[in-house]
Amino acid sequence: MWLKTVYSREQPGMLVRRHFEAMVFACLVEELRCGDVAVIGAEDYGDWTRMLLPWEQ
């Protein structure tokens, strides 16, 4: 289904870059969510609460 979205109707055979990038990132999000793809070094950012300022500040 996404092939119809990423190819230009005005210029056959050409990709619409914005649509293609949106589809790539949508697929990447799904793969990251289900654990089929991993990011090296992501464990350094695993606990976002460590990056918050203390209440005193």
DSSP file (Angstrom, degrees, kcal/mol; ACC not computed):
  #  RESIDUE AA STRUCTURE BP1 BP2  ACC     N-H-->O    O-->H-N    N-H-->O    O-->H-N    TCO  KAPPA ALPHA  PHI   PSI    X-CA   Y-CA   Z-CA
    1    1 A M    >>        0   0    0      0, 0.0     3,-0.8     0, 0.0     4,-0.6   0.000 360.0 360.0 360.0 -34.5    0.0    0.0    0.0
    2    2 A W  H 3>  +     0   0    0      1,-0.2     4,-2.0     2,-0.2     3,-0.4   0.728 360.0  72.7 -71.7 -18.8    2.8    2.4    0.8
    3    3 A L  H 3> S+     0   0    0      1,-0.2     4,-1.4     2,-0.2    -1,-0.2   0.886  94.7  52.7 -61.6 -37.8    4.2    2.2   -2.8
    4    4 A K  H <4 S+     0   0    0     -3,-0.8    -1,-0.2     1,-0.2    -2,-0.2   0.814 110.6  49.8 -65.9 -28.4    1.3    4.3   -4.1
    5    5 A T  H  < S+     0   0    0     -4,-0.6    -2,-0.2    -3,-0.4    -1,-0.2   0.872 111.5  44.2 -78.4 -38.5    2.0    6.9   -1.5
    6    6 A V  H  < S+     0   0    0     -4,-2.0    10,-3.6    13,-0.1     2,-0.4   0.694  97.3  81.7 -86.9 -17.9    5.8    7.4   -2.1
    7    7 A Y  B  < S-A   15   0A   0     -4,-1.4     8,-0.2     8,-0.3     2,-0.2  -0.712  83.4-115.9 -91.4 140.6    5.7    7.5   -5.9
    8    8 A S        -     0   0    0      6,-3.3     5,-0.3     3,-0.4     6,-0.3  -0.465  12.2-155.9 -72.4 137.6    4.9   10.7   -7.7
    9    9 A R  S    S+     0   0    0     -2,-0.2    -1,-0.1     1,-0.1    -2,-0.0   0.813  95.9  49.2 -79.9 -32.2    1.7   10.7   -9.8
   10   10 A E  S    S+     0   0    0      1,-0.3    -1,-0.1     4,-0.0    -2,-0.0   0.831 119.8  35.3 -77.0 -32.3    3.0   13.6  -11.9
   11   11 A Q  S >  S-     0   0    0      3,-0.2     3,-2.1     0, 0.0    -3,-0.4  -0.832  87.2-141.8-125.0  91.7    6.4   12.0  -12.6
   12   12 A P  T 3  S+     0   0    0      0, 0.0    -3,-0.1     0, 0.0     3,-0.1  -0.221  85.3  20.4 -56.0 136.0    6.2    8.2  -12.9
   13   13 A G  T 3  S+     0   0    0      1,-0.3     2,-0.3    -5,-0.3    -4,-0.1   0.273  99.2 112.4  89.4 -11.3    9.1    6.3  -11.4
   14   14 A M    <   -     0   0    0     -3,-2.1    -6,-3.3    -6,-0.3    -1,-0.3  -0.751  62.1-130.8 -97.9 142.5   10.1    9.2   -9.1
   15   15 A L  B     -A    7   0A   0     -2,-0.3     2,-0.8    -8,-0.2    -8,-0.3  -0.617  11.4-129.3 -86.7 148.0    9.8    9.2   -5.4
   16   16 A V     >  -     0   0    0    -10,-3.6     4,-2.7    -2,-0.3     3,-0.3  -0.888  23.9-152.0 -92.5 109.3    8.2   11.9   -3.3
   17   17 A R  H  > S+     0   0    0     -2,-0.8     4,-2.9     1,-0.2     5,-0.2   0.870  88.4  49.6 -56.7 -45.7   10.9   12.4   -0.8
   18   18 A R  H  > S+     0   0    0      1,-0.2     4,-2.1     2,-0.2    -1,-0.2   0.904 113.8  45.9 -62.1 -41.4    8.8   13.7    2.1
   19   19 A H  H  > S+     0   0    0     -3,-0.3     4,-2.2     2,-0.2    -1,-0.2   0.914 113.2  50.3 -67.1 -41.8    6.4   10.8    1.8
   20   20 A F  H  X S+     0   0    0     -4,-2.7     4,-2.5   -14,-0.3    -2,-0.2   0.930 111.3  47.9 -61.7 -46.4    9.2    8.3    1.5
   21   21 A E  H  X S+     0   0    0     -4,-2.9     4,-2.6     1,-0.2     5,-0.2   0.896 110.0  52.6 -62.7 -40.1   10.9    9.6    4.6
   22   22 A A  H  X S+     0   0    0     -4,-2.1     4,-2.1    -5,-0.2    -1,-0.2   0.908 111.2  46.8 -62.5 -41.2    7.6    9.6    6.5
   23   23 A M  H  X S+     0   0    0     -4,-2.2     4,-2.3     2,-0.2    -2,-0.2   0.895 111.1  51.5 -67.9 -40.1    7.1    5.9    5.6
   24   24 A V  H  X S+     0   0    0     -4,-2.5     4,-2.5     1,-0.2    -2,-0.2   0.938 113.3  44.4 -61.9 -46.4   10.7    5.0    6.5
   25   25 A F  H  X S+     0   0    0     -4,-2.6     4,-2.5     2,-0.2    -1,-0.2   0.857 111.0  53.9 -69.2 -33.8   10.4    6.6    9.9
   26   26 A A  H  X S+     0   0    0     -4,-2.1     4,-1.8    -5,-0.2    -1,-0.2   0.920 112.0  45.0 -64.0 -42.4    7.0    5.0   10.5
   27   27 A C  H  X S+     0   0    0     -4,-2.3     4,-2.3     2,-0.2    -2,-0.2   0.905 112.5  51.6 -66.1 -41.3    8.4    1.6    9.8
   28   28 A L  H  X S+     0   0    0     -4,-2.5     4,-2.6     1,-0.2     5,-0.2   0.897 107.3  52.8 -63.1 -41.1   11.4    2.3   11.9
   29   29 A V  H  X S+     0   0    0     -4,-2.5     4,-2.4     1,-0.2    -1,-0.2   0.924 110.5  47.8 -59.6 -44.8    9.2    3.3   14.9
   30   30 A E  H  X S+     0   0    0     -4,-1.8     4,-2.1     1,-0.2     6,-0.2   0.908 112.0  49.1 -64.3 -42.0    7.3    0.1   14.6
   31   31 A E  H  X>S+     0   0    0     -4,-2.3     5,-1.6     1,-0.2     6,-1.3   0.887 112.8  47.6 -66.6 -38.8   10.5   -2.0   14.4
   32   32 A L  H  <5S+     0   0    0     -4,-2.6     3,-0.3     4,-0.2    -2,-0.2   0.898 110.7  53.2 -65.8 -40.1   11.9   -0.2   17.5
   33   33 A R  H  <5S+     0   0    0     -4,-2.4    -2,-0.2     1,-0.2    -1,-0.2   0.901 113.6  40.4 -63.0 -42.5    8.7   -0.6   19.4
   34   34 A C  H  <5S-     0   0    0     -4,-2.1    -1,-0.2    -5,-0.2    -2,-0.2   0.549 114.1-114.1 -88.3  -6.1    8.5   -4.4   18.8
   35   35 A G  T  <5S+     0   0    0     -4,-0.8    -3,-0.2    -3,-0.3    -4,-0.1   0.583  81.6 120.3  90.1  10.4   12.2   -4.9   19.4
   36   36 A D  S   <S+     0   0    0     -5,-1.6     2,-0.4    -6,-0.2    -4,-0.2   0.681  77.2  42.3 -79.1 -17.5   13.2   -6.1   15.9
   37   37 A V  S    S-     0   0    0     -6,-1.3     2,-0.3    -9,-0.1    -2,-0.2  -0.975  71.1-167.8-128.4 142.3   15.6   -3.2   15.5
   38   38 A A        -     0   0    0     -2,-0.4     2,-0.5    -3,-0.0    -6,-0.0  -0.924  16.0-136.0-128.4 155.7   18.0   -1.8   18.2
   39   39 A V    >   -     0   0    0     -2,-0.3     3,-1.9    -7,-0.1     4,-0.3  -0.954  25.6-123.5-113.2 122.0   20.1    1.3   18.4
   40   40 A I  T 3  S+     0   0    0     -2,-0.5    -2,-0.0     1,-0.3     0, 0.0  -0.448  98.1  17.1 -64.1 130.0   23.7    1.0   19.6
   41   41 A G  T >  S+     0   0    0     -2,-0.2     3,-1.5     3,-0.0     4,-0.3   0.401  85.9 122.4  89.3  -1.9   24.3    3.2   22.6
   42   42 A A  G X   +     0   0    0     -3,-1.9     3,-1.8     1,-0.3    -2,-0.1   0.763  60.3  72.3 -65.8 -24.5   20.6    3.6   23.3
   43   43 A E  G >  S+     0   0    0     -4,-0.3     3,-1.1     1,-0.3     4,-0.3   0.740  84.8  68.0 -64.5 -20.0   21.0    2.2   26.8
   44   44 A D  G <  S+     0   0    0     -3,-1.5    -1,-0.3     1,-0.2    -2,-0.2   0.737 107.8  38.3 -67.4 -21.8   22.8    5.4   27.8
   45   45 A Y  G <  S+     0   0    0     -3,-1.8    -1,-0.2    -4,-0.3    -2,-0.2   0.153  84.0 110.6-113.1  16.2   19.4    7.2   27.4
   46   46 A G  S <  S+     0   0    0     -3,-1.1     2,-0.8     1,-0.2    -1,-0.1   0.846  75.8  48.6 -63.1 -37.2   17.3    4.4   28.9
   47   47 A D    >   +     0   0    0     -4,-0.3     3,-1.3    -3,-0.2     4,-0.3  -0.826  62.7 179.5-110.0  95.5   16.3    6.3   32.0
   48   48 A W  G >  S+     0   0    0     -2,-0.8     3,-1.1     1,-0.3     4,-0.3   0.689  74.4  73.3 -68.7 -17.3   15.2    9.8   31.0
   49   49 A T  G >  S+     0   0    0      1,-0.3     3,-1.0     2,-0.2    -1,-0.3   0.757  85.4  65.1 -70.2 -22.5   14.5   10.7   34.7
   50   50 A R  G <  S+     0   0    0     -3,-1.3    -1,-0.3     1,-0.2    -2,-0.2   0.733  96.3  58.2 -69.2 -20.4   18.3   10.9   35.3
   51   51 A M  G <  S+     0   0    0     -3,-1.1    -1,-0.2    -4,-0.3    -2,-0.2   0.563  85.9 101.4 -86.2  -8.8   18.4   13.9   32.9
   52   52 A L  S <  S-     0   0    0     -3,-1.0     3,-0.1    -4,-0.3    -3,-0.0  -0.432  78.5-110.3 -76.6 150.5   15.9   15.9   34.9
   53   53 A L        -     0   0    0     -2,-0.1    -1,-0.1     1,-0.1    -2,-0.1  -0.469  38.7 -99.8 -73.6 149.4   17.0   18.7   37.2
   54   54 A P    >   -     0   0    0      0, 0.0     3,-1.1     0, 0.0    -1,-0.1  -0.343  32.9-111.7 -65.2 155.0   16.6   18.2   41.0
   55   55 A W  T 3  S+     0   0    0      1,-0.3    -2,-0.1     2,-0.2     0, 0.0   0.804 115.1  63.8 -58.9 -31.0   13.5   19.9   42.6
   56   56 A E  T 3         0   0    0      1,-0.3    -1,-0.3     0, 0.0    -3,-0.0   0.837 360.0 360.0 -64.8 -31.8   15.8   22.3   44.4
   57   57 A Q    <         0   0    0     -3,-1.1    -1,-0.3     0, 0.0    -2,-0.2   0.460 360.0 360.0 -84.2 360.0   17.0   23.8   41.2
